[in-house]
Each structure stands twice: as C-alpha cells, then as structure tokens.
Amino acid sequence: MKRAIWGRALLLLLHILPFVGRPALIGGDEPHYALMAHSIAIDGNLELETNYAAVEQGSVAAGARIAGSRLDRHVLEHNGRPVFSHPLGLPLIVAPLLWLQNRLLPGAAPDLLLGILGLSVTFLALLEGLRLLARHAPDERTGQMIGLAVYFTTPLWFYSRTFFTEPYLWSLTVLAIGLMDRGRLLPTSLLLGLTLLIKETALLAVGPIVVWTWCCLLYT
C-alpha cells in the first residue's frame, strides 16, 4: 500500500511538471475559451467584443499573460451577429467554477483554476487508463508500462496542462470506459454526454462505445 502511494505521488509530480514550469494559459485557443467561459459566468451572455476590448485594456479574463495584448477575434458572422467560432461546450462546463472563483476572489485570473482543473481530470484519466491496461494486458506490469510509455512519450503529457478541448475529450472518454468496465452505466452515460457536449467530433469515440455497450447488454 505504501509503495503504491509513493508511486502515485511520483506519477503526479511528473504529470504536473509541464504546468508547474509555466503556470499560465500559454496561447493558441486557450485565451479564447477562457474568455468565453468568463463571458458566460460573469456577464451572462455570449457576446465577446466587449471582453476582447477589456483584455486589451488590461483585463486578466483571458489569462494573466494575455492581459494588455490584442487578441484576434475568434468569431464568425451568423445572421448578422458575431458568434464564437469554437464549440461552446468546454466554456459552459467550466463557467460555474469561474463564477465561484469570481465570488471568492473578484478579478482573479483564471490560469491557476483552469490549470488545476485540466491536470486533475487528465490525472484521473491516466490512473484509470493504467488500471484498464493492467487488467486487460497479458500481465499487469506490461499493461502499466504500455500506458506510461504512451502517455509520457506522446503529446498527451504536454496537452494535459492546456485549456484545449482535446485533454478533456480523451480524459472523459477513458474515464467513461473505466466506469463501463465496472458496470456503472449511468455515470458512464453522463461522461459520454459531457464528451459530446465539448465537441461534436467526439461522436467518433463515443459512438463505438455506445454500440459496444448495447451489444454487450443484448447478448449477455
């Protein structure tokens, strides 16, 4: 037991290393997702133009590192109105947490909160993936070695520290498979629903899981 605890502690230290070295939203689409989540949580709307202008004037709503910078507008015209050009699922999911942070720490940057959230979800998925591989591989050690090699030698490790959709997509999918493996179909359905909410292309992963589950239920 003590050895397992130390092993997980070491794994956690390795897992958070990319974020600890630079604990902030680093760019790309991250500031735009964060800004939309802020708009939903604090302004109660989907209008981003005033939020972009506020960032240029020093607002930390898109991340502390971005404050005072000009961001390209990630919006498209739809029926004569500018709309967010990315899926709304991820900002919707994190908006309640940003609302709570704003209540407790008004004006705080979202970097640390979003970083901890992403790292937590991906770490849980990493542990669940290792468990699944250990169970279904020819032997436990081989399964765990395969899981560690896949995670730490691919972009999965770095992307775990980002506020993109991809870390949440693979994490929720792995966690859903883990729950399905335990026979817990209700929370499995909830996680698969959240996965689809984040990005519609998640259907490519969710679809086969649903079909497999129904086949198992029908033929057992």
Accessible surface in RSA format (square Angstrom, percent):
REM  Atomic radii and reference values for relative SASA: ProtOr
REM  Chains: A
REM  Algorithm: Lee & Richards
REM  Probe-radius: 1.40
REM  Slices: 20
REM RES _ NUM      All-atoms   Total-Side   Main-Chain    Non-polar    All polar
REM                ABS   REL    ABS   REL    ABS   REL    ABS   REL    ABS   REL
RES MET A   1   185.20  95.9 137.78  91.2  47.42 112.9 123.39 104.9  61.81  81.9
RES LYS A   2   153.79  75.0 148.92  91.4   4.87  11.6  92.91  83.6  60.88  64.8
RES ARG A   3   210.36  88.3 199.04 101.5  11.32  26.9  81.76 111.7 128.60  77.9
RES ALA A   4    57.65  53.0  44.64  68.9  13.01  29.6  55.14  77.6   2.51   6.7
RES ILE A   5   105.66  60.1 103.04  76.8   2.61   6.3 104.56  75.3   1.09   3.0
RES TRP A   6   177.28  71.1 174.24  84.3   3.05   7.2 159.36  85.0  17.92  29.1
RES GLY A   7    39.47  48.7   0.00   N/A  39.47  48.7  33.16  91.0   6.31  14.1
RES ARG A   8   143.35  60.2 141.22  72.0   2.13   5.1  36.22  49.5 107.13  64.9
RES ALA A   9    40.50  37.2  33.10  51.1   7.40  16.8  39.18  55.2   1.32   3.5
RES LEU A  10   109.63  61.1 108.25  77.4   1.38   3.5 109.07  76.6   0.56   1.5
RES LEU A  11    20.71  11.5  19.36  13.9   1.35   3.4  20.45  14.4   0.26   0.7
RES LEU A  12    73.32  40.8  73.32  52.5   0.00   0.0  73.32  51.5   0.00   0.0
RES LEU A  13   110.76  61.7 105.98  75.8   4.78  12.0 106.29  74.6   4.47  12.0
RES LEU A  14    74.61  41.5  74.07  53.0   0.54   1.3  74.61  52.4   0.00   0.0
RES HIS A  15     0.30   0.2   0.30   0.2   0.00   0.0   0.30   0.3   0.00   0.0
RES ILE A  16    42.80  24.4  42.80  31.9   0.00   0.0  42.80  30.8   0.00   0.0
RES LEU A  17    97.38  54.2  95.35  68.2   2.02   5.1  95.37  67.0   2.01   5.4
RES PRO A  18    31.33  22.8  11.57  10.5  19.76  71.8  24.03  19.8   7.30  45.4
RES PHE A  19    11.54   5.8  11.54   7.1   0.00   0.0  11.54   7.0   0.00   0.0
RES VAL A  20    86.86  57.2  72.83  65.9  14.03  33.8  75.18  65.3  11.68  31.7
RES GLY A  21    67.51  83.3   0.00   N/A  67.51  83.3  35.64  97.8  31.87  71.4
RES ARG A  22   119.10  50.0 117.19  59.7   1.91   4.5  47.24  64.6  71.86  43.6
RES PRO A  23    77.37  56.4  63.78  58.1  13.59  49.4  63.78  52.7  13.59  84.5
RES ALA A  24    18.27  16.8  17.61  27.2   0.66   1.5  17.85  25.1   0.42   1.1
RES LEU A  25     6.51   3.6   6.36   4.6   0.15   0.4   6.42   4.5   0.09   0.2
RES ILE A  26    38.50  21.9  26.33  19.6  12.17  29.3  26.33  19.0  12.17  33.0
RES GLY A  27    14.96  18.5   0.00   N/A  14.96  18.5  14.73  40.4   0.23   0.5
RES GLY A  28    60.61  74.7   0.00   N/A  60.61  74.7  37.51 102.9  23.10  51.7
RES ASP A  29    47.34  33.2  46.06  45.8   1.28   3.0   1.58   3.7  45.76  45.6
RES GLU A  30     0.27   0.2   0.27   0.2   0.00   0.0   0.00   0.0   0.27   0.2
RES PRO A  31     1.41   1.0   1.41   1.3   0.00   0.0   1.41   1.2   0.00   0.0
RES HIS A  32     5.75   3.1   5.75   4.0   0.00   0.0   0.00   0.0   5.75   6.7
RES TYR A  33     9.06   4.2   9.06   5.2   0.00   0.0   2.53   1.9   6.53   8.0
RES ALA A  34     0.00   0.0   0.00   0.0   0.00   0.0   0.00   0.0   0.00   0.0
RES LEU A  35     0.15   0.1   0.15   0.1   0.00   0.0   0.15   0.1   0.00   0.0
RES MET A  36     0.22   0.1   0.22   0.1   0.00   0.0   0.22   0.2   0.00   0.0
RES ALA A  37     0.00   0.0   0.00   0.0   0.00   0.0   0.00   0.0   0.00   0.0
RES HIS A  38    47.26  25.8  47.26  32.8   0.00   0.0  22.62  23.3  24.64  28.7
RES SER A  39     0.00   0.0   0.00   0.0   0.00   0.0   0.00   0.0   0.00   0.0
RES ILE A  40    33.95  19.3  24.79  18.5   9.16  22.1  25.14  18.1   8.80  23.9
RES ALA A  41    15.98  14.7   0.00   0.0  15.98  36.3   5.31   7.5  10.66  28.2
RES ILE A  42    62.70  35.7  33.94  25.3  28.76  69.3  36.35  26.2  26.35  71.5
RES ASP A  43    64.94  45.5  36.27  36.1  28.68  67.8  14.69  34.6  50.25  50.1
RES GLY A  44    63.09  77.8   0.00   N/A  63.09  77.8  29.85  81.9  33.24  74.5
RES ASN A  45    62.15  42.9  53.16  51.4   8.98  21.6  29.57  71.2  32.58  31.5
RES LEU A  46    87.21  48.6  80.02  57.2   7.19  18.1  80.02  56.2   7.19  19.4
RES GLU A  47    65.20  37.4  64.06  48.5   1.14   2.7  41.67  80.6  23.53  19.2
RES LEU A  48     6.41   3.6   1.99   1.4   4.42  11.1   1.99   1.4   4.42  11.9
RES GLU A  49    97.43  55.9  93.12  70.5   4.31  10.3  60.43 116.9  37.00  30.2
RES THR A  50   101.56  72.2  93.92  95.2   7.64  18.2  83.42 112.0  18.15  27.4
RES ASN A  51    10.72   7.4   8.45   8.2   2.27   5.5   1.71   4.1   9.01   8.7
RES TYR A  52     1.33   0.6   0.51   0.3   0.83   2.2   0.51   0.4   0.83   1.0
RES ALA A  53    33.76  31.0  33.12  51.1   0.64   1.5  33.43  47.1   0.33   0.9
RES ALA A  54    39.12  36.0  34.91  53.9   4.20   9.6  37.46  52.8   1.65   4.4
RES VAL A  55     0.69   0.5   0.69   0.6   0.00   0.0   0.69   0.6   0.00   0.0
RES GLU A  56    61.84  35.5  44.17  33.4  17.67  42.1  13.19  25.5  48.65  39.7
RES GLN A  57   156.26  87.4 115.49  84.4  40.77  97.1  47.15 100.4 109.11  82.8
RES GLY A  58    37.47  46.2   0.00   N/A  37.47  46.2  21.16  58.1  16.30  36.5
RES SER A  59    36.24  30.6  22.33  29.8  13.91  32.0  22.34  47.6  13.90  19.5
RES VAL A  60    44.86  29.5  42.95  38.9   1.91   4.6  42.95  37.3   1.91   5.2
RES ALA A  61     8.78   8.1   2.94   4.5   5.84  13.3   7.86  11.1   0.92   2.4
RES ALA A  62     0.12   0.1   0.11   0.2   0.01   0.0   0.11   0.1   0.01   0.0
RES GLY A  63     0.13   0.2   0.00   N/A   0.13   0.2   0.00   0.0   0.13   0.3
RES ALA A  64    56.65  52.1  41.70  64.4  14.95  34.0  41.93  59.0  14.72  39.0
RES ARG A  65   122.30  51.4  93.81  47.8  28.49  67.8  42.93  58.7  79.37  48.1
RES ILE A  66    14.93   8.5  14.76  11.0   0.17   0.4  14.93  10.8   0.00   0.0
RES ALA A  67    33.24  30.6  12.67  19.6  20.57  46.8  12.87  18.1  20.37  54.0
RES GLY A  68    48.89  60.3   0.00   N/A  48.89  60.3  19.23  52.8  29.66  66.4
RES SER A  69    50.37  42.6  43.91  58.6   6.46  14.9  24.91  53.1  25.46  35.7
RES ARG A  70   165.64  69.5 134.72  68.7  30.92  73.6  60.77  83.0 104.87  63.6
RES LEU A  71    21.62  12.0  20.25  14.5   1.37   3.4  21.24  14.9   0.37   1.0
RES ASP A  72   102.90  72.1  97.16  96.7   5.74  13.6  22.58  53.1  80.32  80.1
RES ARG A  73    62.32  26.2  39.92  20.3  22.41  53.3  25.51  34.9  36.81  22.3
RES HIS A  74    45.14  24.7  40.94  28.5   4.20  10.7  26.51  27.3  18.63  21.7
RES VAL A  75    44.30  29.1  27.64  25.0  16.65  40.1  27.64  24.0  16.65  45.2
RES LEU A  76   110.57  61.6 106.27  76.0   4.30  10.8 110.57  77.7   0.00   0.0
RES GLU A  77   132.50  76.1 101.65  76.9  30.85  73.4  64.43 124.6  68.06  55.6
RES HIS A  78   107.58  58.8 103.47  71.9   4.11  10.5  65.85  67.9  41.73  48.6
RES ASN A  79   133.13  91.8  91.37  88.3  41.76 100.6  37.48  90.2  95.65  92.4
RES GLY A  80    68.91  85.0   0.00   N/A  68.91  85.0  33.50  91.9  35.41  79.3
RES ARG A  81   144.35  60.6 144.15  73.5   0.20   0.5  51.08  69.8  93.27  56.5
RES PRO A  82    58.99  43.0  52.19  47.6   6.80  24.7  52.19  43.1   6.80  42.3
RES VAL A  83    58.24  38.3  55.11  49.9   3.13   7.5  58.24  50.6   0.00   0.0
RES PHE A  84    20.26  10.1   2.67   1.7  17.60  45.8   2.67   1.6  17.60  50.4
RES SER A  85    44.23  37.4  16.53  22.1  27.71  63.8  13.79  29.4  30.44  42.6
RES HIS A  86    37.10  20.3  29.76  20.7   7.33  18.8  21.01  21.7  16.09  18.7
RES PRO A  87    34.22  24.9  21.20  19.3  13.02  47.3  33.40  27.6   0.82   5.1
RES LEU A  88    58.65  32.7  53.22  38.1   5.43  13.7  53.22  37.4   5.43  14.6
RES GLY A  89     2.58   3.2   0.00   N/A   2.58   3.2   0.05   0.1   2.54   5.7
RES LEU A  90     0.07   0.0   0.07   0.1   0.00   0.0   0.07   0.1   0.00   0.0
RES PRO A  91     0.00   0.0   0.00   0.0   0.00   0.0   0.00   0.0   0.00   0.0
RES LEU A  92    78.24  43.6  68.45  49.0   9.79  24.6  68.66  48.2   9.58  25.8
RES ILE A  93    54.37  30.9  38.19  28.5  16.18  39.0  45.12  32.5   9.26  25.1
RES VAL A  94     0.05   0.0   0.00   0.0   0.05   0.1   0.05   0.0   0.00   0.0
RES ALA A  95     5.39   5.0   5.09   7.8   0.31   0.7   5.36   7.5   0.04   0.1
RES PRO A  96    82.92  60.4  73.13  66.7   9.78  35.6  79.47  65.6   3.45  21.5
RES LEU A  97    66.46  37.0  64.40  46.1   2.06   5.2  64.54  45.3   1.92   5.2
RES LEU A  98     9.65   5.4   7.86   5.6   1.79   4.5   7.86   5.5   1.79   4.8
RES TRP A  99   123.43  49.5 123.42  59.7   0.01   0.0  99.33  53.0  24.10  39.1
RES LEU A 100    85.01  47.3  85.01  60.8   0.00   0.0  85.01  59.7   0.00   0.0
RES GLN A 101    28.93  16.2  23.94  17.5   4.99  11.9  11.64  24.8  17.29  13.1
RES ASN A 102    48.94  33.7  45.55  44.0   3.39   8.2   6.38  15.4  42.56  41.1
RES ARG A 103   161.32  67.7 134.34  68.5  26.98  64.2  22.63  30.9 138.69  84.1
RES LEU A 104   126.55  70.5 103.40  74.0  23.15  58.2 105.87  74.4  20.68  55.6
RES LEU A 105   112.16  62.5 109.63  78.4   2.53   6.4 112.16  78.8   0.00   0.0
RES PRO A 106   106.92  77.9  82.24  75.0  24.67  89.7  82.57  68.2  24.34 151.3
RES GLY A 107    60.42  74.5   0.00   N/A  60.42  74.5  42.28 116.0  18.14  40.6
RES ALA A 108    41.66  38.3  18.10  27.9  23.56  53.6  28.50  40.1  13.16  34.9
RES ALA A 109    30.00  27.6  16.60  25.6  13.40  30.5  16.60  23.4  13.40  35.5
RES PRO A 110     4.99   3.6   4.99   4.5   0.00   0.0   4.99   4.1   0.00   0.0
RES ASP A 111     8.84   6.2   8.60   8.6   0.24   0.6   8.60  20.2   0.24   0.2
RES LEU A 112   108.74  60.6 107.64  77.0   1.10   2.8 107.64  75.6   1.10   3.0
RES LEU A 113    41.64  23.2  38.39  27.5   3.24   8.2  40.78  28.6   0.85   2.3
RES LEU A 114     3.65   2.0   0.40   0.3   3.26   8.2   0.40   0.3   3.26   8.8
RES GLY A 115     5.41   6.7   0.00   N/A   5.41   6.7   5.39  14.8   0.02   0.0
RES ILE A 116    92.65  52.7  91.95  68.5   0.71   1.7  92.51  66.6   0.14   0.4
RES LEU A 117    39.34  21.9  35.22  25.2   4.12  10.4  39.07  27.4   0.27   0.7
RES GLY A 118     1.68   2.1   0.00   N/A   1.68   2.1   1.68   4.6   0.00   0.0
RES LEU A 119    14.73   8.2  14.12  10.1   0.61   1.5  14.37  10.1   0.36   1.0
RES SER A 120    52.79  44.6  44.52  59.4   8.26  19.0  32.57  69.4  20.21  28.3
RES VAL A 121    25.42  16.7  25.26  22.9   0.16   0.4  25.42  22.1   0.00   0.0
RES THR A 122     0.92   0.7   0.92   0.9   0.00   0.0   0.92   1.2   0.00   0.0
RES PHE A 123    24.85  12.4  24.85  15.4   0.00   0.0  24.85  15.1   0.00   0.0
RES LEU A 124   100.76  56.1  98.03  70.1   2.73   6.9  98.09  68.9   2.67   7.2
RES ALA A 125     0.39   0.4   0.00   0.0   0.39   0.9   0.00   0.0   0.39   1.0
RES LEU A 126     8.49   4.7   6.01   4.3   2.48   6.2   8.32   5.8   0.17   0.5
RES LEU A 127    35.66  19.9  29.72  21.3   5.95  14.9  30.17  21.2   5.49  14.8
RES GLU A 128    19.02  10.9  17.68  13.4   1.35   3.2   3.70   7.2  15.32  12.5
RES GLY A 129    16.65  20.5   0.00   N/A  16.65  20.5  16.50  45.3   0.15   0.3
RES LEU A 130    17.54   9.8  16.97  12.1   0.58   1.5  16.97  11.9   0.58   1.6
RES ARG A 131    72.12  30.3  64.84  33.1   7.29  17.3  55.30  75.6  16.83  10.2
RES LEU A 132    21.38  11.9  20.55  14.7   0.83   2.1  20.80  14.6   0.58   1.6
RES LEU A 133    67.24  37.4  66.66  47.7   0.59   1.5  67.24  47.2   0.00   0.0
RES ALA A 134    16.83  15.5   8.99  13.9   7.84  17.8   9.43  13.3   7.40  19.6
RES ARG A 135   140.19  58.9 108.39  55.3  31.80  75.7  39.62  54.2 100.57  60.9
RES HIS A 136   120.38  65.8  86.61  60.2  33.78  86.4  66.16  68.2  54.23  63.1
RES ALA A 137    21.75  20.0   3.88   6.0  17.87  40.7  10.64  15.0  11.11  29.4
RES PRO A 138   132.59  96.6  87.75  80.0  44.84 163.0 101.27  83.6  31.32 194.7
RES ASP A 139    70.18  49.2  62.93  62.6   7.25  17.1  43.02 101.3  27.16  27.1
RES GLU A 140   109.93  63.1 103.45  78.3   6.47  15.4  29.38  56.8  80.55  65.8
RES ARG A 141   180.21  75.7 176.17  89.8   4.05   9.6  62.41  85.3 117.80  71.4
RES THR A 142    52.85  37.6  48.68  49.4   4.17   9.9  33.65  45.2  19.20  29.0
RES GLY A 143     0.00   0.0   0.00   N/A   0.00   0.0   0.00   0.0   0.00   0.0
RES GLN A 144    68.65  38.4  68.65  50.2   0.00   0.0   7.73  16.5  60.92  46.2
RES MET A 145   116.28  60.2 114.67  75.9   1.61   3.8  92.11  78.3  24.17  32.0
RES ILE A 146    82.54  47.0  79.15  59.0   3.38   8.2  82.50  59.4   0.04   0.1
RES GLY A 147     7.37   9.1   0.00   N/A   7.37   9.1   4.90  13.4   2.47   5.5
RES LEU A 148    55.04  30.7  53.88  38.5   1.16   2.9  54.12  38.0   0.92   2.5
RES ALA A 149    51.47  47.3  44.23  68.3   7.23  16.5  50.88  71.6   0.59   1.6
RES VAL A 150    76.92  50.6  74.36  67.3   2.55   6.2  76.92  66.8   0.00   0.0
RES TYR A 151     4.90   2.3   4.90   2.8   0.00   0.0   4.90   3.7   0.00   0.0
RES PHE A 152    42.00  21.0  27.98  17.3  14.02  36.5  27.98  17.0  14.02  40.1
RES THR A 153   109.48  77.9  72.72  73.7  36.76  87.6  70.66  94.9  38.81  58.7
RES THR A 154    51.72  36.8  39.03  39.6  12.69  30.2  44.62  59.9   7.10  10.7
RES PRO A 155    93.49  68.1  86.32  78.7   7.17  26.1  93.20  76.9   0.29   1.8
RES LEU A 156    53.34  29.7  51.79  37.0   1.55   3.9  52.36  36.8   0.98   2.6
RES TRP A 157    63.95  25.7  63.95  31.0   0.00   0.0  63.95  34.1   0.00   0.0
RES PHE A 158    94.53  47.3  93.30  57.8   1.23   3.2  93.65  56.8   0.87   2.5
RES TYR A 159    83.40  38.9  83.40  47.5   0.00   0.0  36.80  27.7  46.61  57.5
RES SER A 160     0.24   0.2   0.00   0.0   0.24   0.6   0.00   0.0   0.24   0.3
RES ARG A 161     7.79   3.3   2.79   1.4   5.00  11.9   1.27   1.7   6.52   4.0
RES THR A 162     4.04   2.9   0.00   0.0   4.04   9.6   1.23   1.6   2.81   4.2
RES PHE A 163     3.71   1.9   1.81   1.1   1.90   4.9   3.01   1.8   0.70   2.0
RES PHE A 164    34.56  17.3  34.56  21.4   0.00   0.0  34.56  21.0   0.00   0.0
RES THR A 165     2.93   2.1   2.45   2.5   0.48   1.1   0.19   0.3   2.74   4.1
RES GLU A 166    80.81  46.4  78.50  59.4   2.31   5.5  48.34  93.5  32.47  26.5
RES PRO A 167     0.51   0.4   0.31   0.3   0.20   0.7   0.39   0.3   0.12   0.8
RES TYR A 168     9.47   4.4   9.26   5.3   0.21   0.6   9.26   7.0   0.21   0.3
RES LEU A 169    28.70  16.0  28.15  20.1   0.55   1.4  28.56  20.1   0.14   0.4
RES TRP A 170    48.15  19.3  42.20  20.4   5.95  14.0  48.07  25.6   0.08   0.1
RES SER A 171     0.00   0.0   0.00   0.0   0.00   0.0   0.00   0.0   0.00   0.0
RES LEU A 172    16.14   9.0  16.14  11.6   0.00   0.0  16.14  11.3   0.00   0.0
RES THR A 173    18.96  13.5  18.96  19.2   0.00   0.0  16.12  21.6   2.85   4.3
RES VAL A 174    33.80  22.2  33.60  30.4   0.20   0.5  33.80  29.4   0.00   0.0
RES LEU A 175    32.80  18.3  31.53  22.6   1.27   3.2  31.53  22.1   1.27   3.4
RES ALA A 176     0.00   0.0   0.00   0.0   0.00   0.0   0.00   0.0   0.00   0.0
RES ILE A 177    58.03  33.0  58.03  43.2   0.00   0.0  58.03  41.8   0.00   0.0
RES GLY A 178     0.06   0.1   0.00   N/A   0.06   0.1   0.06   0.2   0.00   0.0
RES LEU A 179    28.74  16.0  28.59  20.5   0.15   0.4  28.59  20.1   0.15   0.4
RES MET A 180    36.39  18.8  26.83  17.8   9.56  22.8  26.59  22.6   9.80  13.0
RES ASP A 181    40.71  28.5  15.79  15.7  24.93  58.9  10.98  25.8  29.73  29.7
RES ARG A 182   118.45  49.7  84.26  43.0  34.19  81.4  38.14  52.1  80.31  48.7
RES GLY A 183    55.11  68.0   0.00   N/A  55.11  68.0  29.11  79.9  26.00  58.2
RES ARG A 184   131.92  55.4 126.18  64.3   5.74  13.7  36.70  50.2  95.22  57.7
RES LEU A 185    64.93  36.2  60.64  43.4   4.30  10.8  60.79  42.7   4.15  11.2
RES LEU A 186   151.63  84.4 144.39 103.3   7.24  18.2 147.47 103.6   4.16  11.2
RES PRO A 187    40.16  29.3  37.17  33.9   3.00  10.9  40.00  33.0   0.16   1.0
RES THR A 188     4.90   3.5   4.90   5.0   0.00   0.0   4.90   6.6   0.00   0.0
RES SER A 189    68.48  57.9  57.06  76.1  11.42  26.3  32.75  69.7  35.73  50.1
RES LEU A 190   116.02  64.6 108.55  77.7   7.48  18.8 115.41  81.1   0.61   1.7
RES LEU A 191    28.41  15.8  28.41  20.3   0.00   0.0  28.41  19.9   0.00   0.0
RES LEU A 192    13.18   7.3  13.15   9.4   0.03   0.1  13.18   9.3   0.00   0.0
RES GLY A 193    38.00  46.9   0.00   N/A  38.00  46.9  31.30  85.9   6.71  15.0
RES LEU A 194    54.41  30.3  53.10  38.0   1.31   3.3  53.38  37.5   1.04   2.8
RES THR A 195     0.46   0.3   0.46   0.5   0.00   0.0   0.46   0.6   0.00   0.0
RES LEU A 196    67.41  37.5  57.84  41.4   9.57  24.0  58.07  40.8   9.34  25.1
RES LEU A 197    86.25  48.0  70.60  50.5  15.65  39.3  77.82  54.7   8.42  22.7
RES ILE A 198     0.33   0.2   0.28   0.2   0.05   0.1   0.28   0.2   0.05   0.1
RES LYS A 199    52.65  25.7  51.88  31.8   0.78   1.8  21.13  19.0  31.53  33.6
RES GLU A 200   121.52  69.8 111.84  84.6   9.69  23.1  64.55 124.9  56.97  46.5
RES THR A 201    75.54  53.7  65.96  66.9   9.58  22.8  63.53  85.3  12.01  18.2
RES ALA A 202     7.41   6.8   0.98   1.5   6.43  14.6   7.41  10.4   0.00   0.0
RES LEU A 203   108.50  60.4 106.36  76.1   2.15   5.4 106.36  74.7   2.15   5.8
RES LEU A 204   150.10  83.6 133.02  95.2  17.08  42.9 136.52  95.9  13.59  36.6
RES ALA A 205    42.75  39.3  32.80  50.6   9.94  22.6  40.59  57.2   2.16   5.7
RES VAL A 206     4.37   2.9   4.37   4.0   0.00   0.0   4.37   3.8   0.00   0.0
RES GLY A 207    19.22  23.7   0.00   N/A  19.22  23.7  19.18  52.6   0.04   0.1
RES PRO A 208    83.12  60.6  71.93  65.6  11.19  40.7  79.33  65.5   3.79  23.6
RES ILE A 209    16.43   9.3  13.74  10.2   2.69   6.5  16.41  11.8   0.01   0.0
RES VAL A 210    57.50  37.8  55.98  50.7   1.52   3.7  57.50  50.0   0.00   0.0
RES VAL A 211    94.39  62.1  91.66  83.0   2.73   6.6  94.26  81.9   0.13   0.3
RES TRP A 212   160.01  64.2 157.93  76.4   2.08   4.9 141.95  75.7  18.06  29.3
RES THR A 213    21.91  15.6  20.67  21.0   1.24   3.0  20.31  27.3   1.59   2.4
RES TRP A 214   148.31  59.5 148.31  71.8   0.00   0.0 127.27  67.9  21.04  34.1
RES CYS A 215    53.67  40.6  52.38  58.4   1.30   3.0  14.14  35.8  39.53  42.6
RES CYS A 216    48.56  36.7  42.69  47.6   5.87  13.8  23.90  60.6  24.66  26.6
RES LEU A 217    88.98  49.6  71.25  51.0  17.73  44.6  71.74  50.4  17.23  46.4
RES LEU A 218   125.24  69.7  96.63  69.1  28.61  71.9  98.62  69.3  26.62  71.6
RES TYR A 219   181.74  84.8 148.13  84.3  33.61  87.5 108.33  81.4  73.41  90.5
RES THR A 220   144.61 102.8  75.41  76.5  69.19 164.9  99.27 133.3  45.33  68.5
END  Absolute sums over single chains surface
CHAIN  1 A    12398.8      10263.1       2135.7       8646.9       3751.9
END  Absolute sums over all chains
TOTAL         12398.8      10263.1       2135.7       8646.9       3751.9
